[in-house]
């Protein structure tokens, strides 16, 4: 089950992630969660870069594949997709060209995901 809430408030600060799903799954065992979070912190920036490279080279098939791979991770971390990039990629046909709208959606998505990664790093590994 995916977390329903997409943002959480901690110490009156808006967060770009919500770990309710992982907290429920691991029974609030922070050390177990940290193992998974560390993997996300290592792999997610690489995944974002890969999607960006495929989009900029107009390789729609590979961009869709990389986006689909990342979809579950984003959901498990409770990260919002403010521009609905993942949905837009789902509806983009592999024969379509990457257009400016997709690039703008990707930019907003990238900003949101990387902000969440920074917050997770600060909240769980500082």
DSSP file (Angstrom, degrees, kcal/mol; ACC not computed):
  #  RESIDUE AA STRUCTURE BP1 BP2  ACC     N-H-->O    O-->H-N    N-H-->O    O-->H-N    TCO  KAPPA ALPHA  PHI   PSI    X-CA   Y-CA   Z-CA
    1    1 A X              0   0    0      0, 0.0     2,-0.3     0, 0.0     3,-0.0   0.000 360.0 360.0 360.0 137.2    0.0    0.0    0.0
    2    2 A X        -     0   0    0      1,-0.1    74,-0.1     2,-0.0    73,-0.0  -0.687 360.0 -98.4 -91.6 142.0    1.3    3.5   -0.9
    3    3 A X        -     0   0    0     72,-0.4    -1,-0.1    -2,-0.3    75,-0.0  -0.323  26.4-151.9 -59.4 137.7    1.2    6.3    1.6
    4    4 A X  S    S+     0   0    0     -3,-0.0     2,-0.2     2,-0.0    -1,-0.1   0.908  76.2  73.1 -80.6 -44.7   -1.8    8.5    1.1
    5    5 A X        -     0   0    0      1,-0.1    15,-0.2     0, 0.0     3,-0.1  -0.512  61.3-167.7 -72.0 137.8   -0.3   11.7    2.5
    6    6 A X        +     0   0    0     -2,-0.2     2,-0.3     1,-0.1    74,-0.3   0.615  68.2  34.0-103.8 -15.0    2.2   13.2    0.2
    7    7 A X        -     0   0    0     72,-0.1     2,-0.3     9,-0.0    11,-0.1  -0.964  63.6-161.6-135.4 153.8    3.8   15.8    2.5
    8    8 A X        -     0   0    0      9,-0.6     7,-1.6    -2,-0.3     2,-0.5  -0.927  14.1-134.9-129.9 159.3    4.5   15.9    6.2
    9    9 A X  E     +A   14   0A   0     -2,-0.3     2,-0.4     5,-0.2     5,-0.2  -0.970  23.7 174.9-117.4 126.7    5.2   18.7    8.6
   10   10 A X  E >  S-A   13   0A   0      3,-1.7     3,-2.2    -2,-0.5    -2,-0.0  -0.997  74.2 -11.3-131.3 127.7    8.0   18.3   11.0
   11   11 A X  T 3  S-     0   0    0     -2,-0.4    -1,-0.1     1,-0.3     3,-0.1   0.859 125.7 -62.0  49.9  38.3    9.1   21.2   13.3
   12   12 A X  T 3  S+     0   0    0      1,-0.2     2,-0.4     0, 0.0    -1,-0.3   0.642 108.9 125.4  66.6  16.1    6.8   23.5   11.2
   13   13 A X  E <   -A   10   0A   0     -3,-2.2    -3,-1.7     0, 0.0     2,-0.3  -0.904  64.0-121.9-108.4 135.3    8.9   22.8    8.1
   14   14 A X  E     -A    9   0A   0     -2,-0.4     2,-0.3    -5,-0.2    -5,-0.2  -0.569  29.7-151.2 -71.6 131.6    7.4   21.6    4.9
   15   15 A X        -     0   0    0     -7,-1.6    -7,-0.3    -2,-0.3   101,-0.1  -0.811  16.9-147.1-107.2 148.4    9.0   18.3    3.8
   16   16 A X  S    S+     0   0    0     -2,-0.3    64,-0.4    99,-0.2     2,-0.3   0.275  83.5  45.2 -93.0   8.8    9.3   17.0    0.2
   17   17 A X        -     0   0    0     62,-0.2    -9,-0.6    -9,-0.1     2,-0.3  -0.931  61.1-154.8-144.6 166.9    8.9   13.4    1.3
   18   18 A X        -     0   0    0     59,-2.4     3,-0.4    -2,-0.3     4,-0.2  -0.887   3.0-171.5-148.0 113.5    6.7   11.3    3.6
   19   19 A X     >  +     0   0    0     -2,-0.3     4,-3.0     1,-0.2     5,-0.2   0.113  50.2 117.6 -95.5  21.0    8.1    8.1    5.0
   20   20 A X  H  > S+     0   0    0      1,-0.2     4,-2.7     2,-0.2     5,-0.2   0.892  75.8  53.3 -55.9 -41.0    4.9    6.8    6.5
   21   21 A X  H  > S+     0   0    0     -3,-0.4     4,-2.5    55,-0.2    -1,-0.2   0.943 113.2  42.0 -60.0 -48.2    4.9    3.7    4.1
   22   22 A X  H  > S+     0   0    0     54,-0.5     4,-2.9     2,-0.2     6,-0.3   0.883 113.1  53.6 -67.7 -37.5    8.5    2.8    5.2
   23   23 A X  H  <>S+     0   0    0     -4,-3.0     5,-2.6     2,-0.2     4,-0.4   0.922 112.6  44.2 -62.3 -43.4    7.7    3.5    8.9
   24   24 A X  H ><5S+     0   0    0     -4,-2.7     3,-0.7    -5,-0.2    -2,-0.2   0.926 115.0  48.9 -64.4 -44.6    4.7    1.2    8.7
   25   25 A X  H 3<5S+     0   0    0     -4,-2.5    -2,-0.2     1,-0.2    -1,-0.2   0.905 119.8  36.0 -63.6 -43.7    6.6   -1.4    6.8
   26   26 A X  T ><5S-     0   0    0     -4,-2.9     3,-1.3    -5,-0.1    -1,-0.2   0.310 109.4-116.6 -94.9   8.5    9.6   -1.4    9.2
   27   27 A X  T < 5S-     0   0    0     -3,-0.7    -3,-0.2    -4,-0.4    -4,-0.1   0.864  71.1 -60.3  60.4  35.3    7.6   -0.8   12.4
   28   28 A X  T 3 <S+     0   0    0     -5,-2.6     2,-1.2    -6,-0.3    -1,-0.3   0.708  90.1 156.2  63.9  21.9    9.3    2.5   12.9
   29   29 A X    <>  -     0   0    0     -3,-1.3     4,-2.2    -6,-0.3     3,-0.3  -0.686  23.4-169.7 -80.2  96.8   12.7    0.7   13.1
   30   30 A X  H  > S+     0   0    0     -2,-1.2     4,-2.5     1,-0.2    -1,-0.2   0.853  79.8  55.9 -61.9 -38.9   15.0    3.6   12.0
   31   31 A X  H  > S+     0   0    0      1,-0.2     4,-1.1     2,-0.2    -1,-0.2   0.892 110.2  45.8 -64.7 -37.3   18.1    1.6   11.6
   32   32 A X  H  > S+     0   0    0     -3,-0.3     4,-1.3     1,-0.2     3,-0.3   0.899 112.8  50.8 -68.6 -40.3   16.4   -0.7    9.2
   33   33 A X  H  X S+     0   0    0     -4,-2.2     4,-3.1     1,-0.2    -2,-0.2   0.872 103.3  59.8 -63.6 -36.4   14.9    2.3    7.3
   34   34 A X  H  X S+     0   0    0     -4,-2.5     4,-2.4     1,-0.2    -1,-0.2   0.845  99.5  56.7 -63.3 -33.2   18.4    3.9    7.1
   35   35 A X  H  X S+     0   0    0     -4,-1.1     4,-1.4    -3,-0.3    -1,-0.2   0.945 113.3  40.0 -61.2 -47.8   19.7    0.9    5.2
   36   36 A X  H  X S+     0   0    0     -4,-1.3     4,-2.2     1,-0.2    -2,-0.2   0.916 114.4  52.9 -67.6 -44.3   17.0    1.4    2.5
   37   37 A X  H  X S+     0   0    0     -4,-3.1     4,-2.7     1,-0.2    -2,-0.2   0.874 104.3  56.3 -61.7 -37.4   17.3    5.2    2.6
   38   38 A X  H  X S+     0   0    0     -4,-2.4     4,-1.7     2,-0.2    -1,-0.2   0.908 106.8  49.9 -61.1 -41.5   21.0    5.0    2.0
   39   39 A X  H  X S+     0   0    0     -4,-1.4     4,-2.8     2,-0.2     5,-0.3   0.927 111.0  49.2 -61.8 -44.8   20.4    3.0   -1.2
   40   40 A X  H  X S+     0   0    0     -4,-2.2     4,-2.6     1,-0.2     5,-0.3   0.912 108.8  52.8 -60.7 -42.4   17.8    5.5   -2.3
   41   41 A X  H  < S+     0   0    0     -4,-2.7     4,-0.4     1,-0.2    -1,-0.2   0.835 114.8  42.4 -63.4 -32.2   20.3    8.4   -1.6
   42   42 A X  H  < S+     0   0    0     -4,-1.7     4,-0.5    -5,-0.2    -2,-0.2   0.895 123.6  33.8 -78.7 -42.2   22.9    6.6   -3.7
   43   43 A X  H  X S+     0   0    0     -4,-2.8     4,-2.5    -5,-0.2     5,-0.2   0.823 102.9  68.7 -89.3 -33.8   20.8    5.5   -6.6
   44   44 A X  H  X S+     0   0    0     -4,-2.6     4,-2.7    -5,-0.3     5,-0.2   0.904  98.8  49.6 -61.0 -45.8   18.1    8.2   -7.1
   45   45 A X  H  > S+     0   0    0     -4,-0.4     4,-2.2    -5,-0.3    -1,-0.2   0.889 112.7  50.0 -60.1 -35.3   20.4   11.0   -8.3
   46   46 A X  H  > S+     0   0    0     -4,-0.5     4,-2.4     2,-0.2    -2,-0.2   0.916 110.5  49.5 -65.5 -42.3   21.9    8.5  -10.9
   47   47 A X  H  X S+     0   0    0     -4,-2.5     4,-2.4     2,-0.2    -2,-0.2   0.909 110.7  49.8 -63.0 -42.5   18.3    7.5  -12.0
   48   48 A X  H  X S+     0   0    0     -4,-2.7     4,-2.4     1,-0.2    -1,-0.2   0.921 111.3  49.2 -61.5 -44.6   17.4   11.2  -12.4
   49   49 A X  H  X S+     0   0    0     -4,-2.2     4,-2.6    -5,-0.2    -2,-0.2   0.904 109.7  51.9 -62.4 -41.3   20.6   11.8  -14.4
   50   50 A X  H  X S+     0   0    0     -4,-2.4     4,-2.3     2,-0.2    -2,-0.2   0.926 109.6  48.6 -61.6 -46.0   19.8    8.8  -16.6
   51   51 A X  H  X S+     0   0    0     -4,-2.4     4,-2.5     1,-0.2    -1,-0.2   0.938 112.1  49.9 -59.3 -46.4   16.3   10.0  -17.3
   52   52 A X  H  X S+     0   0    0     -4,-2.4     4,-2.6     1,-0.2    -2,-0.2   0.899 109.3  50.8 -60.0 -42.8   17.6   13.5  -18.2
   53   53 A X  H  X S+     0   0    0     -4,-2.6     4,-1.4     1,-0.2    -1,-0.2   0.920 111.9  47.3 -61.2 -44.2   20.2   12.1  -20.6
   54   54 A X  H  <>S+     0   0    0     -4,-2.3     5,-2.9     1,-0.2    -2,-0.2   0.894 112.6  49.1 -66.5 -39.7   17.6   10.0  -22.4
   55   55 A X  H ><5S+     0   0    0     -4,-2.5     3,-1.5     1,-0.2    -2,-0.2   0.929 111.1  49.2 -64.3 -44.3   15.2   12.9  -22.7
   56   56 A X  H 3<5S+     0   0    0     -4,-2.6    -1,-0.2     1,-0.3    -2,-0.2   0.745 112.3  48.0 -70.9 -22.0   17.9   15.3  -24.0
   57   57 A X  T 3<5S-     0   0    0     -4,-1.4    -1,-0.3    -5,-0.2    -2,-0.2   0.306 114.2-119.1 -96.9   9.1   19.0   12.7  -26.6
   58   58 A X  T < 5 +     0   0    0     -3,-1.5     2,-1.2     1,-0.2    -3,-0.2   0.786  63.4 147.9  59.6  31.5   15.3   12.2  -27.6
   59   59 A X     >< +     0   0    0     -5,-2.9     4,-2.1     1,-0.2    -1,-0.2  -0.698  16.1 171.1 -95.1  81.3   15.5    8.5  -26.6
   60   60 A X  H  > S+     0   0    0     -2,-1.2     4,-2.9    34,-0.3     5,-0.3   0.881  70.2  56.4 -63.6 -42.0   11.9    8.2  -25.5
   61   61 A X  H  > S+     0   0    0     33,-0.3     4,-2.2     1,-0.2    -1,-0.2   0.944 112.5  40.7 -57.1 -50.5   11.9    4.5  -25.0
   62   62 A X  H  > S+     0   0    0      2,-0.2     4,-2.5     1,-0.2    -1,-0.2   0.850 114.0  53.6 -69.1 -34.0   14.8    4.5  -22.6
   63   63 A X  H  X S+     0   0    0     -4,-2.1     4,-2.2     2,-0.2    -1,-0.2   0.913 110.5  47.2 -65.7 -41.8   13.4    7.6  -20.8
   64   64 A X  H  X S+     0   0    0     -4,-2.9     4,-2.6     2,-0.2    -2,-0.2   0.914 112.3  50.2 -64.0 -42.7   10.1    5.9  -20.3
   65   65 A X  H  X S+     0   0    0     -4,-2.2     4,-2.0    -5,-0.3    -2,-0.2   0.924 112.7  45.5 -61.6 -46.3   11.8    2.7  -19.1
   66   66 A X  H  X S+     0   0    0     -4,-2.5     4,-1.5     2,-0.2    -1,-0.2   0.870 113.0  50.9 -66.7 -37.4   14.0    4.7  -16.6
   67   67 A X  H  X S+     0   0    0     -4,-2.2     4,-1.3     2,-0.2    -2,-0.2   0.912 109.3  50.4 -65.8 -43.1   11.0    6.7  -15.4
   68   68 A X  H  X S+     0   0    0     -4,-2.6     4,-0.7     1,-0.2     3,-0.4   0.899 108.0  53.7 -62.1 -40.6    8.9    3.5  -14.8
   69   69 A X  H  < S+     0   0    0     -4,-2.0     4,-0.5     1,-0.2     3,-0.3   0.871 112.1  45.0 -59.6 -37.4   11.8    2.0  -12.8
   70   70 A X  H  X S+     0   0    0     -4,-1.5     4,-2.3     1,-0.2    -1,-0.2   0.672  91.7  84.5 -83.2 -17.8   11.9    5.1  -10.6
   71   71 A X  H  X S+     0   0    0     -4,-1.3     4,-2.0    -3,-0.4    -1,-0.2   0.884  90.6  46.8 -55.1 -47.2    8.1    5.3  -10.1
   72   72 A X  H  X S+     0   0    0     -4,-0.7     4,-2.6    -3,-0.3    -1,-0.2   0.886 111.0  52.4 -65.4 -39.2    7.9    2.8   -7.2
   73   73 A X  H  > S+     0   0    0     -4,-0.5     4,-1.7     2,-0.2    -1,-0.2   0.918 109.3  49.1 -63.6 -43.1   10.8    4.4   -5.4
   74   74 A X  H  <>S+     0   0    0     -4,-2.3     5,-2.4     1,-0.2     4,-0.3   0.908 112.4  48.8 -62.7 -42.1    9.2    7.8   -5.5
   75   75 A X  H ><5S+     0   0    0     -4,-2.0     3,-1.2    -5,-0.2   -72,-0.4   0.914 109.3  51.7 -64.9 -43.0    5.9    6.4   -4.3
   76   76 A X  H 3<5S+     0   0    0     -4,-2.6   -54,-0.5     1,-0.3    -1,-0.2   0.818 111.3  47.9 -65.5 -29.4    7.6    4.5   -1.4
   77   77 A X  T 3<5S-     0   0    0     -4,-1.7   -59,-2.4    -5,-0.2    -1,-0.3   0.449 110.6-123.4 -89.2  -0.4    9.4    7.7   -0.3
   78   78 A X  T < 5 +     0   0    0     -3,-1.2     2,-0.4    -4,-0.3    -3,-0.2   0.849  52.4 162.1  63.9  34.4    6.1    9.7   -0.5
   79   79 A X      < -     0   0    0     -5,-2.4    -1,-0.2   -62,-0.2   -62,-0.2  -0.738  32.6-133.2 -89.7 132.1    7.6   12.2   -3.0
   80   80 A X        -     0   0    0    -64,-0.4     2,-0.6    -2,-0.4     3,-0.1  -0.447   0.7-142.0 -80.5 158.0    5.1   14.3   -4.9
   81   81 A X    >   -     0   0    0      1,-0.1     3,-1.9    -2,-0.1    28,-0.1  -0.812  19.8-174.6-116.7  84.8    5.3   14.8   -8.6
   82   82 A X  T 3  S+     0   0    0     -2,-0.6    -1,-0.1     1,-0.3    27,-0.1   0.783  83.8  36.9 -59.0 -31.2    4.2   18.5   -8.9
   83   83 A X  T 3  S-     0   0    0     22,-0.3    -1,-0.3    -3,-0.1     5,-0.1   0.381 108.1-120.6-100.3   3.1    4.2   18.6  -12.7
   84   84 A X    <>  +     0   0    0     -3,-1.9     4,-2.3    21,-0.1     5,-0.2   0.896  54.0 159.6  56.7  43.6    2.9   15.0  -13.1
   85   85 A X  H  >  +     0   0    0     20,-0.3     4,-2.7     2,-0.2     5,-0.2   0.908  68.3  54.1 -60.5 -45.3    6.0   14.1  -15.1
   86   86 A X  H  > S+     0   0    0      1,-0.2     4,-1.9     2,-0.2    -1,-0.2   0.912 110.6  46.4 -60.4 -42.8    5.6   10.3  -14.4
   87   87 A X  H  > S+     0   0    0      2,-0.2     4,-1.7     1,-0.2    -1,-0.2   0.917 111.6  51.4 -65.0 -42.8    2.0   10.4  -15.8
   88   88 A X  H  X S+     0   0    0     -4,-2.3     4,-0.9     1,-0.2    -2,-0.2   0.892 109.8  49.8 -61.5 -39.4    3.1   12.5  -18.8
   89   89 A X  H  < S+     0   0    0     -4,-2.7     3,-0.3     1,-0.2    -1,-0.2   0.863 105.7  57.4 -67.8 -34.8    5.8    9.9  -19.5
   90   90 A X  H  < S+     0   0    0     -4,-1.9    -1,-0.2     1,-0.2    -2,-0.2   0.897 111.7  41.6 -60.5 -40.2    3.3    7.1  -19.3
   91   91 A X  H  < S+     0   0    0     -4,-1.7     2,-0.4    -5,-0.1    -1,-0.2   0.578  90.5 103.2 -86.8 -10.1    1.2    8.7  -22.0
   92   92 A X  S  < S-     0   0    0     -4,-0.9     2,-0.2    -3,-0.3     6,-0.0  -0.613  71.7-133.1 -74.5 124.8    4.2    9.7  -24.2
   93   93 A X    >   -     0   0    0     -2,-0.4     3,-2.0     1,-0.1   -33,-0.1  -0.506  14.0-122.7 -77.2 147.2    4.4    7.3  -27.1
   94   94 A X  T 3  S+     0   0    0      1,-0.3   -33,-0.3    -2,-0.2   -34,-0.3   0.712 114.3  56.8 -63.6 -18.4    7.8    5.8  -27.9
   95   95 A X  T 3  S+     0   0    0    -35,-0.1    -1,-0.3     2,-0.1     2,-0.1   0.549  90.5  95.8 -88.5  -7.8    7.4    7.3  -31.4
   96   96 A X  S <  S-     0   0    0     -3,-2.0     2,-0.3     1,-0.1   -36,-0.3  -0.373  76.2-119.5 -76.3 159.1    6.9   10.8  -30.1
   97   97 A X        -     0   0    0     -2,-0.1     2,-0.4   -38,-0.1    -4,-0.1  -0.706  32.0-101.9 -92.3 152.5    9.6   13.3  -29.8
   98   98 A X        -     0   0    0     -2,-0.3     2,-0.2   -43,-0.2    -1,-0.0  -0.628  48.8-164.4 -71.3 125.1   10.6   14.8  -26.4
   99   99 A X     >  -     0   0    0     -2,-0.4     4,-2.0     1,-0.1     3,-0.2  -0.558  34.1 -98.3-109.8 175.7    9.0   18.3  -26.4
  100  100 A X  H  > S+     0   0    0      1,-0.2     4,-2.4     2,-0.2     5,-0.2   0.848 119.8  58.3 -61.5 -36.3    9.4   21.4  -24.2
  101  101 A X  H  > S+     0   0    0      2,-0.2     4,-2.4     1,-0.2    -1,-0.2   0.921 107.0  46.9 -61.8 -44.4    6.5   20.5  -22.0
  102  102 A X  H  > S+     0   0    0      1,-0.2     4,-2.8     2,-0.2    -1,-0.2   0.914 111.6  51.7 -63.3 -42.5    8.0   17.1  -21.1
  103  103 A X  H  X S+     0   0    0     -4,-2.0     4,-2.1     1,-0.2    -2,-0.2   0.889 110.6  48.1 -63.1 -38.7   11.3   18.8  -20.4
  104  104 A X  H  X S+     0   0    0     -4,-2.4     4,-2.1     2,-0.2    -1,-0.2   0.903 112.0  49.3 -67.6 -41.1    9.6   21.4  -18.1
  105  105 A X  H  X S+     0   0    0     -4,-2.4     4,-2.4     1,-0.2   -20,-0.3   0.908 111.1  50.4 -63.4 -41.7    7.8   18.6  -16.3
  106  106 A X  H  X S+     0   0    0     -4,-2.8     4,-3.3     1,-0.2     5,-0.2   0.907 107.4  53.9 -62.5 -41.3   11.0   16.7  -15.8
  107  107 A X  H  X S+     0   0    0     -4,-2.1     4,-2.2     2,-0.2    -1,-0.2   0.921 111.0  44.9 -60.2 -45.0   12.7   19.8  -14.5
  108  108 A X  H  X S+     0   0    0     -4,-2.1     4,-2.2     2,-0.2   -26,-0.2   0.907 114.9  49.0 -65.3 -41.5   10.0   20.3  -11.8
  109  109 A X  H  X S+     0   0    0     -4,-2.4     4,-2.7     2,-0.2     5,-0.2   0.932 110.7  50.4 -61.8 -47.3   10.1   16.6  -11.0
  110  110 A X  H  X S+     0   0    0     -4,-3.3     4,-2.7     1,-0.2     5,-0.3   0.916 110.1  49.8 -58.4 -46.2   13.9   16.6  -10.7
  111  111 A X  H  X S+     0   0    0     -4,-2.2     4,-2.1    -5,-0.2    -1,-0.2   0.927 112.7  47.1 -59.8 -46.4   13.9   19.6   -8.3
  112  112 A X  H  X S+     0   0    0     -4,-2.2     4,-2.1     2,-0.2    -2,-0.2   0.924 114.6  45.7 -63.0 -46.4   11.3   17.9   -6.1
  113  113 A X  H  X S+     0   0    0     -4,-2.7     4,-2.3     1,-0.2    -2,-0.2   0.926 114.1  47.2 -66.6 -44.9   13.0   14.6   -5.9
  114  114 A X  H  X S+     0   0    0     -4,-2.7     4,-2.1    -5,-0.2    -1,-0.2   0.856 110.5  53.1 -67.6 -33.2   16.5   16.1   -5.3
  115  115 A X  H  X S+     0   0    0     -4,-2.1     4,-2.2    -5,-0.3    -1,-0.2   0.915 109.5  49.5 -64.3 -41.9   15.1   18.4   -2.6
  116  116 A X  H  X S+     0   0    0     -4,-2.1     4,-2.7  -100,-0.2    -2,-0.2   0.905 108.7  52.6 -62.6 -41.5   13.5   15.3   -0.9
  117  117 A X  H  X S+     0   0    0     -4,-2.3     4,-2.4     1,-0.2    -1,-0.2   0.910 109.4  49.1 -62.0 -42.2   16.9   13.5   -1.1
  118  118 A X  H  X S+     0   0    0     -4,-2.1     4,-2.4     2,-0.2    -1,-0.2   0.908 112.4  48.1 -63.8 -41.5   18.6   16.4    0.6
  119  119 A X  H  X S+     0   0    0     -4,-2.2     4,-2.9     2,-0.2    -2,-0.2   0.910 111.1  49.6 -66.3 -41.9   16.0   16.5    3.3
  120  120 A X  H  X S+     0   0    0     -4,-2.7     4,-2.4     2,-0.2     5,-0.3   0.923 111.0  50.8 -61.9 -43.6   16.2   12.7    3.9
  121  121 A X  H  X S+     0   0    0     -4,-2.4     4,-2.0    -5,-0.2    -2,-0.2   0.936 114.8  42.8 -58.9 -47.4   20.0   13.0    4.1
  122  122 A X  H  X S+     0   0    0     -4,-2.4     4,-0.5     1,-0.2    -2,-0.2   0.885 117.8  45.6 -67.3 -39.1   19.8   15.8    6.6
  123  123 A X  H  < S+     0   0    0     -4,-2.9    -2,-0.2    -5,-0.2    -1,-0.2   0.790 127.9  22.9 -76.9 -28.8   17.0   14.2    8.7
  124  124 A X  H  < S+     0   0    0     -4,-2.4    -2,-0.2    -5,-0.2    -3,-0.2   0.533 127.9  36.6-118.7  -8.7   18.4   10.7    8.9
  125  125 A X  H  <        0   0    0     -4,-2.0    -3,-0.1    -5,-0.3    -2,-0.1   0.147 360.0 360.0-135.2  22.3   22.2   10.9    8.3
  126  126 A X     <        0   0    0     -4,-0.5    -4,-0.1     0, 0.0    -3,-0.1   0.444 360.0 360.0-108.0 360.0   23.4   14.0   10.0
